[in-house]
């Protein structure tokens, strides 16, 4: 290959499909807690959920994982699913919902380019809920590359968005 290929700038990650152990429990988490809508069931062992009427952002299935144990932290596999919220105010709203429901938030960070909350779904899959800061606010290094950081997220300031 002599010419470097670059994915088109409009390329996006369309959806994620997760193996879960209990479909009903996962639907409760993704739909009842996080607010996604069930778009369709695929038989009795798979479901597809989305935001805003898209065909699906998240697929959930028990085809090979029904009643299995939680995801193993120290093994290969998915680190987390990152769910992008359209604004800081929407991130604050889901944060408030999680806190009021008593659902554990494992971490919160300011990455310079974004602000994020970290938690796990009922099967131990990592979930990142985040919003992107405006591109002109992203920090950069002297060579022009993005200077991503991991700093504590000011939760009090986030909640002022509500």
Secondary structure, 3 states (H helix, E strand, C coil): CCCCCCCCCCCCCCCEEEECCCHHHHHHHHHHHCCCEEEEECCCCEEEEECCCCCCCEEEECCCCCCCCCCCCCCCCCCCEEEEECCHHHHHHHHHHHHHHCCCCCEEEECCCEEEEEEECCCCCEEEEEEECCHHHCCECCCCCECCCCEECCHHHHHCCC
